[in-house]
């Protein structure tokens, strides 16, 4: 025999429309979650890992050029910077 509490606790049948709506909710949830994760892992004040690698490479290249120029001309690196600033007309620091 069935009791009356069993008949009142029956769930509505699962329909295709209900499944589609639940699937759409899941898609929205995971898209939002992926977006938040991407935003969290992306740029912080414009700095990313790729930018930092490129900045380091350009710095090493600049130092290498400075050392090679010092070797070729005999002008040390700080004097090269002062000379460049004077030649460009930014300031009169080279005497």
C-alpha positions as semicolon CSV with decimal commas, in nm:
position;residue;x (nm);y (nm);z (nm)
1;X;0,000;0,000;0,000
2;X;0,110;0,348;-0,073
3;X;0,086;0,617;0,181
4;X;-0,042;0,964;0,110
5;X;0,299;1,119;0,185
6;X;0,456;0,931;-0,107
7;X;0,203;1,055;-0,356
8;X;0,248;1,419;-0,249
9;X;0,629;1,406;-0,265
10;X;0,641;1,299;-0,628
11;X;0,848;1,521;-0,850
12;X;0,728;1,659;-1,178
13;X;0,852;1,460;-1,475
14;X;1,174;1,582;-1,634
15;X;1,096;1,737;-1,968
16;X;1,322;1,826;-2,257
17;X;1,252;2,195;-2,198
18;X;1,359;2,170;-1,835
19;X;1,677;1,987;-1,936
20;X;1,755;2,256;-2,196
21;X;1,703;2,533;-1,941
22;X;1,931;2,361;-1,687
23;X;2,194;2,304;-1,958
24;X;2,180;2,674;-2,054
25;X;2,222;2,771;-1,688
26;X;2,528;2,545;-1,663
27;X;2,678;2,694;-1,980
28;X;2,628;3,047;-1,844
29;X;2,781;2,948;-1,511
30;X;3,092;2,790;-1,663
31;X;3,139;3,075;-1,912
32;X;3,120;3,326;-1,626
33;X;3,360;3,116;-1,422
34;X;3,607;3,088;-1,712
35;X;3,583;3,464;-1,773
36;X;3,653;3,540;-1,408
37;X;3,949;3,301;-1,407
38;X;4,090;3,460;-1,723
39;X;4,047;3,807;-1,577
40;X;4,220;3,700;-1,259
41;X;4,515;3,541;-1,440
42;X;4,557;3,809;-1,704
43;X;4,723;4,147;-1,679
44;X;4,800;4,313;-1,353
45;X;4,866;4,682;-1,411
46;X;4,957;4,600;-1,771
47;X;5,234;4,356;-1,681
48;X;5,219;4,004;-1,817
49;X;5,474;3,726;-1,826
50;X;5,532;3,775;-2,201
51;X;5,593;4,148;-2,156
52;X;5,839;4,085;-1,877
53;X;6,032;3,837;-2,091
54;X;6,050;4,086;-2,378
55;X;6,158;4,369;-2,145
56;X;6,437;4,152;-2,008
57;X;6,556;4,056;-2,356
58;X;6,564;4,419;-2,472
59;X;6,753;4,518;-2,157
60;X;7,013;4,247;-2,214
61;X;7,045;4,355;-2,578
62;X;7,092;4,719;-2,475
63;X;7,361;4,631;-2,222
64;X;7,539;4,415;-2,478
65;X;7,538;4,699;-2,732
66;X;7,665;4,938;-2,462
67;X;7,952;4,706;-2,372
68;X;8,044;4,648;-2,735
69;X;8,037;5,023;-2,800
70;X;8,260;5,077;-2,497
71;X;8,500;4,818;-2,631
72;X;8,505;4,979;-2,978
73;X;8,520;5,348;-2,874
74;X;8,665;5,351;-2,523
75;X;8,370;5,558;-2,393
76;X;8,220;5,391;-2,087
77;X;7,848;5,317;-2,061
78;X;7,741;5,610;-1,833
79;X;7,930;5,854;-2,059
80;X;7,757;5,703;-2,363
81;X;7,421;5,785;-2,199
82;X;7,532;6,140;-2,116
83;X;7,660;6,189;-2,471
84;X;7,333;6,061;-2,619
85;X;7,129;6,296;-2,397
86;X;7,344;6,591;-2,505
87;X;7,336;6,500;-2,875
88;X;6,959;6,460;-2,870
89;X;6,929;6,800;-2,705
90;X;6,740;6,672;-2,404
91;X;6,983;6,826;-2,154
92;X;7,332;6,968;-2,139
93;X;7,490;6,704;-1,915
94;X;7,800;6,620;-2,116
95;X;8,091;6,856;-2,068
